[in-house]
């Protein structure tokens, strides 16, 4: 590894590549302003200072390069480097050089060609007619970059200047800076310095800031009259690029991948912050040899492409859930650290022979682990979409899809790691009926756990602490997919869940201890309560066992949760709901005692809730009971509403009776696990 200061001129015989696995160009206006201020200050010092004074070097940060095999182009041999760290800065220098060339010198002039050959392009043919860029960017940036570097007629320049890619916007930024007279830059920088000295702030310089004069595109062969417009001398700026700007450059050998990783890791902590996903992607591929493009295309691109296909599938969230699946609860900002430490330790231990690292084995281990990440993402996609393209069309396959839909619609993110675990564990085996039967029983255990919590009115926020270590605790059973291993998995899963205690995993007695508890306002997401009630409808109607859960929401054909006894539409001075006046008259006629108190204690209980399509729900609104049941009879066939339709009145006694009936139905559908209490801890 070599580290020292270099001028940009030192790279005139080199080619650079930004690995595809790195993030695309990410600098924006604040970064550009800082970059330009450094350039402008140095240029002003040269043009307005004492010409005899020694110009100090301008240090503009660090860059980490990793050597790649040399390449011969147009009869010349070029050194090649991958830019490991500092790509934002290096690409910004390149775009600045292109703007400097285009702004001052018309296409085809000697100076235009000289700047191009010195900083931007190399010839790929002996007649110099074919060229390539000295820097090869990621696929998403390369097209815009080539447009900037290429020769332009005025129409081409206009497209480049007005383009929406960040690199086009950077081109426009530098063009406008070069269009501004040098004394205006001097005034802005001086004012900014004085403001900072006075109050230590970075406040606006002036609200009366002059709009820069727009300098138009030059015709081929011409050059700009910069003195007449009092602009920077292009030779000053070119000299800055050539001679005075210094970069701290670290050069790493072709096979020194762990060194590249450690350097990147250290510098990244001090640079523009990367997301946990970008840190993982960059760090991971730095552990591989320089020919990692094939592995990147095979393992990483499918993950990225799938994430773009399903825009609600966050890669950031996937890596967080995968880390929890492997290691238990992990803060989201520690995902990268946890995963990368594990990958490095695994690779070293599997490739170490007599204290030395076998590079082939090291590479194989790192590659295998990325393959495992890809398999995990496949399971994550199945869990989060609630769909499995390989699910069978038979009864077991339909039940499996119903469970996936249940968990997706319930929105219980904390269950994602263990659901991923089960899907990943059974991948390639779900066509086996015995495997599928045991998998369904495992899914039913998880459904039992969350459904009972919803019916007990336990806030969903408490779930993560209860389940975050499940995958880690059950990992011993996921070595080989077999019916017996799944039986053991379920047995241990039930033991762990029961060990959480009846307050976290509500027992029968807890569910029945307060049948009129408010579950409507305590479940958080209303769709969670909807899917649990729909499962009770399945229990009553075997016809619905194979059908998917219907849509929930605001559309006409979707379902919603109906309060038979209407919710209060107004509140009293204690911020409490007040009973609908027409229903209050009904209850008075039925001689209900403490009507307002009983209203508040029953209106949001399971006994007072049913399901209706929205068009029916809007019809019933707050109508009185006799009118409601007529609409129910004519417009709904759901058996969960039968007890309501067959009642002659709807008062606290009827609500309580139905609540007990539905909770006992829930206990039947989701029996509490019978486990050996001595082994449940």
Secondary structure, 3 states (H helix, E strand, C coil): CEEEEEEHHHHCCEEEECCCCCCCCCCCHHHHHHHHHHHHHHHHHHHHCCCCCCCCCEEEEEEEEEEEEEEEECCEEEEEEEEEECHHHHHHHHHHHHHHHHHHECCCCHHHHHHHHHHHEEECCCCCCCEEECEECCHHHHHHHHHHHCCCCHHHHHHHHHCCCHHHHHHHHHHHHHCCCHHHHHHHHHHHHHHHHHHCCCCCCCCCCCCCCCCCCCCCCCECCCCCCCCCCHHHHHHHHHHHEEEEEEEECCCCHHHHHHHHHHHHCCCCCCCHHHHHHHHHHHCCCCCCHHHHHHHHHHHHHHHHHCCCCCHHHHHHHHHHHHHCCCCHHHHHHHHHHHHHHHHHHHHEECCEECHHHHHHHHHHHHHHHHHHHHHHHHHHHCCCCCCCCCHHHHHHHHHHHHHHHHCCHHHHHHHHHHHHHCCCCCCCHHHHHHHHHHHHHHHHHHHHHHHCCCCHHHHHHHHCCHHHHHHHHCCCCCHHHHHHHHHHHHHHHHHCCCCCCCCHHHHHHCCCCCCCCCCCCHHHHHHHHHHHHHHHCHHHCCCCCCCECCCCCCEEEEECCCCCCEECCCCCEECCHHHHHHHHHCCCCCHHHHHHHHCCCHHHEEEEEHHHHHHHCCCCHHHHHHHHHHHCCCHHHHHHHCCCCCCHHHHHHHHHHHHHHHHHHCCCCCCCHHHCC
